[in-house]
């Protein structure tokens, strides 16, 4: 098949990384793939040389010229190449792709990369809700990340299909000895969503329990470190550092900034923690599991529990619950035998998300769309 993948950029973001993984996976299966993106911005992800790359925009002078030009560019490329299907990544590119193919009879698949329900602390904006539940009806298919979202959608969208994000890393086969590091990954600017404030307060409870003789789970070693990897502005970083100071844990928390070699951090850490108040899926969670981290995840209404199916694969707790997160971390840090068992099972579970498995799901969707057309 001829496949277009339309994405706003090819660097840094999680959805952007997924788009590149799809493109690479499709060409590996023999498809003819063209990535259409903003080539004025830095490309940070490795693109298979068999994937054709074309510019989405012709001008960066203004937003109006940028996005109107994008519609023209996609339409021109579509007329010249006659793709069998266009996959669009996130809302803006989905609208661009749909407008570009008016009258051309080319199916467009919109892909959603976050949850269909958001918590009260960060309510879903009107435009996001309008796109998810109304505009999405006009696409040939809309992919969602979890069965939980499929359930929330119900009968409001007849064209929704569950396809999880693919794993970009090769699962390790040998579980090696690790450092006493607990790793978290995410943008510091999004600390409220990522729950880094909850994590720091939970970490303080874990460290303080080390000094409490009657603690149920006593952390024997004082050498454990909490590492938070991710970029962020100075205001967000200073806030989180101040929170560490207020909770007397500044010496045991490290802010690592943006890390290009995140795989190395996964392979050094014993434990990975996903402390998000809400998360549509958890790409970093399956990455950490694949590299043999024992994972603790805040489960947003069953979404992360779809990944960590039971306690043999990791621990889940309610989001925004400092005490529950602290208890889960304590158990994972203190029970060496359990932690080592979880690490092995987590790496095995992550294989479900290998790119070849996800591409097979995409091929099934392509077949369904071909039959309908």
C-alpha positions in Angstrom: 0.0 0.0 0.0 0.9 3.6 -0.4 0.7 5.2 3.0 1.0 8.9 4.0 1.8 9.8 7.6 1.1 13.4 8.4 2.8 14.7 11.6 3.5 18.3 12.8 7.2 17.5 13.5 9.7 14.6 13.8 11.4 15.4 17.0 11.2 15.3 20.8 7.5 14.5 21.4 6.0 11.1 22.2 3.4 11.1 19.5 6.0 12.2 17.0 8.2 9.3 18.0 5.3 7.0 17.5 4.7 8.4 14.0 8.3 7.6 13.0 8.0 4.1 14.5 4.8 3.5 12.4 6.6 4.7 9.2 9.6 2.5 9.9 7.4 -0.5 10.7 5.2 0.0 7.6 8.2 0.0 5.2 9.6 -3.1 6.9 6.3 -4.8 5.9 6.8 -3.7 2.3 4.5 -0.7 2.2 5.4 2.5 0.3 5.6 5.2 3.0 5.8 9.0 2.9 6.3 11.0 6.1 4.9 14.6 5.7 6.1 16.9 8.4 7.6 20.3 9.3 11.2 19.9 8.1 12.1 23.4 9.4 12.3 21.8 12.9 15.0 19.5 14.1 14.5 15.8 13.4 15.6 13.8 16.5 14.2 10.3 15.6 15.9 7.8 13.3 13.9 7.4 10.1 14.4 4.3 7.9 16.1 5.3 4.6 13.3 3.7 2.7 10.8 6.2 4.1 10.3 9.2 1.9 10.2 12.5 3.8 8.3 15.6 2.4 7.8 19.1 3.9 4.4 19.8 5.3 4.8 23.6 5.3 6.2 26.1 2.8 6.3 29.1 5.1 6.8 29.9 8.7 6.0 33.6 8.4 2.6 33.3 10.1 0.3 30.6 11.5 -2.2 31.4 8.8 0.2 30.9 6.0 1.8 27.9 7.7 -1.4 25.9 8.1 -3.1 27.0 4.9 0.0 26.1 3.0 0.1 22.8 4.7 -3.3 21.9 3.3 -2.2 22.8 -0.2 1.0 20.8 0.2 -0.7 17.7 1.4 -3.3 18.0 -1.4 -0.6 18.4 -4.0 1.3 15.4 -2.8 -2.0 13.3 -2.6 -2.9 14.2 -6.2 0.6 13.3 -7.4 1.0 10.0 -5.5 -2.6 8.8 -4.9 -2.0 7.2 -1.5 -4.2 4.3 -0.4 -4.6 5.9 3.0 -3.4 8.9 5.1 -2.7 8.5 8.8 -2.8 11.8 10.7 -1.1 12.4 14.0 -3.1 14.6 16.5 -5.8 17.1 15.9 -4.2 19.8 13.7 -2.7 17.4 11.3 -6.0 15.4 11.2 -7.9 18.5 10.1 -5.2 19.4 7.6 -5.3 15.9 6.1 -9.1 15.8 5.9 -9.4 19.2 4.2 -6.6 18.2 1.8 -8.4 15.2 0.4 -11.9 16.7 -0.1 -13.2 15.2 -3.4 -10.2 12.8 -3.8 -11.7 9.7 -2.2 -8.6 9.0 -0.1 -9.4 7.6 3.4 -8.0 9.4 6.4 -7.3 7.7 9.8 -7.1 10.1 12.7 -5.0 9.0 15.6 -5.6 10.1 19.2 -2.7 10.1 21.7 -4.4 11.0 25.0 -7.4 9.9 27.0 -11.0 10.6 26.3 -11.6 11.7 29.9 -9.5 14.1 31.9 -9.6 14.8 35.7 -11.1 17.8 37.4 -7.7 19.3 38.1 -7.1 19.6 34.3 -10.5 19.6 32.5 -10.6 18.8 28.8 -10.8 22.0 26.7 -13.8 22.6 24.5 -11.9 22.3 21.3 -10.4 18.9 22.3 -13.8 17.6 23.3 -15.4 18.9 20.1 -12.7 17.2 17.9 -12.8 13.9 19.9 -16.6 13.4 20.0 -17.9 15.4 16.9 -15.3 16.1 14.2 -13.9 12.5 14.6 -17.1 11.2 13.1 -16.0 12.4 9.6 -12.8 10.2 9.5 -12.7 6.7 8.1 -11.3 5.5 11.4 -10.0 6.9 14.7 -7.5 5.0 16.6 -7.5 5.1 20.4 -4.9 3.7 22.8 -6.9 1.7 25.3 -10.1 -0.3 25.8 -10.9 2.1 28.6 -11.2 4.9 26.1 -13.2 2.7 23.7 -15.6 2.1 26.6 -15.9 5.9 27.3 -16.6 6.6 23.6 -19.4 4.0 23.6 -21.8 4.5 20.6 -20.7 8.1 20.0 -18.1 7.0 17.5 -18.8 4.0 15.3 -15.3 4.3 13.7 -13.0 3.9 16.7 -10.4 1.2 16.9 -8.0 0.3 19.7 -4.4 0.2 18.6 -1.8 0.8 21.4 1.4 2.7 20.9 4.4 0.5 19.8 7.5 -0.2 21.9 10.6 1.4 20.4 13.2 -0.6 22.4 14.2 -4.2 22.2 13.2 -6.0 25.4 16.2 -7.3 27.3 16.8 -11.0 27.7 19.2 -10.9 30.7 18.2 -9.2 33.9 21.4 -7.6 35.2 22.2 -6.1 38.6 21.0 -2.5 38.9 21.8 0.7 40.8 19.5 1.8 43.6 17.7 4.3 41.4 14.0 5.0 41.1 13.5 6.7 37.7 10.7 9.0 36.5 10.5 10.5 33.0 8.4 13.4 31.8 8.3 17.1 31.0 8.8 19.3 34.1 6.5 21.9 32.6 3.7 19.4 32.8 4.5 18.5 36.5 0.8 18.8 37.5 -0.3 16.2 34.9 2.8 14.1 35.5 2.2 14.2 39.2 5.8 15.1 40.1 4.6 17.0 43.2 2.8 13.8 44.4 6.0 11.8 43.7 8.2 14.1 45.7 5.9 14.0 48.7 5.6 10.2 48.4 9.4 10.0 48.2 9.6 12.0 51.4 7.4 9.5 53.2 9.6 6.6 51.9 12.8 8.3 53.1 11.3 9.2 56.5 10.1 5.7 57.0 13.7 4.6 56.9 14.1 6.4 60.2 11.0 4.9 61.8 11.7 1.7 63.6 8.0 0.6 63.5 7.5 1.2 59.8 5.9 -1.8 58.0 8.3 -1.5 55.1 11.7 -0.2 56.2 14.1 0.9 53.5 17.3 -0.6 54.7 19.7 1.3 52.4 20.1 5.1 52.5 21.7 5.0 49.0 18.4 5.0 47.0 18.0 8.0 44.6 15.0 9.4 42.9 15.9 10.6 39.4 13.5 12.7 37.3 14.5 13.0 33.6 12.9 15.6 31.4 13.2 19.1 30.1 11.4 22.1 31.6 11.5 25.8 32.1 13.3 27.4 35.0 10.1 28.2 36.9 8.9 24.6 36.9 12.3 23.3 37.9 12.6 25.8 40.7 9.2 24.9 42.0 10.0 21.2 42.2 13.4 21.8 43.7 11.7 24.0 46.4 9.2 21.2 47.0 12.2 18.8 47.6 13.7 21.3 50.0 10.4 21.7 51.9 10.1 17.9 52.2 13.8 17.5 53.2 14.7 15.2 50.3 16.8 17.5 48.1 19.9 15.3 48.7 18.2 12.2 47.4 16.4 13.7 44.3 18.2 14.4 41.1 16.8 16.4 38.1 18.6 15.1 35.0 17.1 17.4 32.4 16.5 16.1 28.8 18.2 12.8 28.1 18.9 11.6 24.6 20.0 8.2 25.8 17.0 7.3 27.9 17.6 3.6 27.3 20.7 3.8 29.4 18.8 5.3 32.3 16.2 2.5 32.1 19.0 -0.1 32.1 20.6 1.5 35.2 17.4 1.9 37.3 16.0 -0.8 39.5 12.6 0.8 39.6 10.5 3.0 37.3 7.6 5.2 38.6 4.8 6.7 36.6 3.2 9.2 39.0 0.8 10.9 36.5 -2.5 12.2 37.7 -3.8 11.0 34.3 -2.2 9.4 31.3 -3.7 8.2 28.1 -1.4 5.3 27.8 2.1 5.3 29.1 4.8 4.9 26.5 7.5 5.4 29.0 6.0 2.7 31.1 6.3 0.0 28.5 9.8 1.2 27.6 10.9 0.9 31.2 9.3 -2.5 31.5 11.1 -3.7 28.4 14.5 -2.8 29.9 13.9 -4.7 33.1 12.7 -2.0 35.5 10.2 -3.0 38.2 7.5 -0.5 37.7 5.1 1.4 40.0 2.3 3.2 38.1 -0.6 5.4 39.0 -3.4 3.9 37.2 -5.8 6.4 35.6 -9.2 4.6 35.5 -7.8 1.3 34.2 -5.6 2.5 31.4 -2.2 1.6 33.0 -3.8 -1.6 34.4 -4.2 -2.7 30.8 -0.4 -2.7 30.6 0.5 -4.0 34.1 -2.2 -6.7 34.2 -1.4 -7.9 37.7 1.0 -7.5 40.6 3.4 -10.1 39.1 4.2 -7.5 36.4 4.3 -4.4 38.6 2.3 -2.4 41.1 -0.6 0.0 40.4 -2.1 2.6 42.7 -4.7 5.4 42.5 -3.5 8.7 41.0 -3.0 11.7 43.3 -2.6 9.5 46.4 0.7 10.3 48.2 0.2 7.5 50.8 -0.6 4.8 48.2 2.3 5.7 46.0 4.7 5.8 49.0 3.5 2.3 50.1 3.9 0.9 46.6 7.4 2.4 46.3 8.4 1.0 49.7 7.3 -2.5 48.9 9.2 -2.5 45.6 12.3 -1.0 47.2 12.4 -3.4 50.2 11.2 -6.7 48.8 14.3 -7.8 46.8 12.9 -11.2 45.8 9.6 -9.7 44.6 11.3 -6.8 42.7 13.6 -9.2 40.8 10.6 -11.4 39.9 8.7 -8.3 38.7 11.6 -7.2 36.5 11.6 -10.5 34.6 7.8 -10.6 34.1 7.7 -6.9 33.1 10.3 -7.4 30.3 8.2 -10.4 29.0 5.0 -8.5 29.2 6.4 -5.6 27.1 6.8 -7.9 24.1 3.1 -7.6 23.5 3.8 -4.0 22.3 6.6 -4.9 19.9 6.3 -2.9 16.7 5.7 -6.0 14.6 2.6 -6.8 16.7 1.3 -3.3 16.4 1.8 -3.1 12.7 -0.2 -6.3 12.3 -3.1 -4.5 14.0 -2.7 -1.6 11.6 -2.7 -4.0 8.6 -6.0 -5.4 9.8 -7.4 -1.9 10.0 -6.2 -1.2 6.4 -8.0 -4.3 5.2 -11.2 -3.2 6.9 -11.0 0.3 5.3 -10.3 -1.2 1.9 -13.4 -3.5 2.1 -15.6 -0.5 3.0 -14.3 1.6 0.1 
